[in-house]
Amino acid sequence: VIMMCGLQGSGKTTTCGKLARLLKEQGRRPMLVAADLQRPAAIEQLKVIAGQVDVPVHAEAPEGNNAVKVCQNGLNQAKKLGNVDTVILDTAGRLHVDEDLMKELEQIERKLQPDQVIFACDAMTGQDAVNSAKAFNDALELDGVILTKLDGDTRGGAALSVKEVTGVPIKYIGVGEALDRLEPFHPDRMAGRILGMGDVVSLVEKAQEQFNEEEAADLQNRMASGKFSLNDFQKQMATIRKMGPMREIMKMIPGMGGLMDTNPDVDPGSEMKWIDAIISSMTP
């Protein structure tokens, strides 16, 4: 059982879906439980996400209900299904750390005794992220942290402070809104990003996920023999765009992070779309 907690707006519910997708890819059989009865549409959001990643979800009407009961019913439902080996609890958040929130989370932890308590931490909130992480850790004894919204302007400096204050490992980082944008946390790579030195290893891994070796070799031969066409160039651009937002890809190249920061209005992804449109509009 994994209990996900965090403040409202930290990307907690989306992170539950990302984690479920990642676990499913690893051969696990996850199930989501909608235990956020506070935020309007939180239950519907989790249902939609569960449908997108194709995992079961347990949800109940929030009226006259309480989160502890929903979590217990969700766990019982998982046992009845028989083919679920991981239950992810999407608990309620608040706009700020308060007594009611902590009491509810403490009750869930005490009753269900989750194997992992994970804090979804918004990396863009800076020092506030550190303060909230400390408050949650003091109340719940966290097992790990997932840093969200690292695709924004922040380089992840909050990671250092959160780790220092809580003493628990940062397990994953969220680098985009899409459900496949959750990556394992690597301290050395994060250090490179913070210092503006890029992250070549992650860049290579992303390229390996998208590029087919045979197709790459064929393109290389076509280029060497002078047969490389605009259609080939267009295919290459499409593959590169699958790697993720182009601004983030550019920041992984050593020396390019600073260039992106000093030119916030430049969007390489949009430029590539323009080029793609120009090629597509050409007469064969």
PyMOL commands that set and color helices and strands:
alter all, ss='L'
color gray80, all
select helices_A, chain A and resi 12-25+42-53+67-81+99-112+123-125+127-140+158-166+187-194+200-210+213-224+230-241+246-251+256-262+268-280
alter helices_A, ss='H'
color red, helices_A
select strands_A, chain A and resi 2-5+30-35+57-58+86-91+116-122+144-148+170-174+182-184
alter strands_A, ss='S'
color yellow, strands_A
deselect
rebuild
show_as cartoon
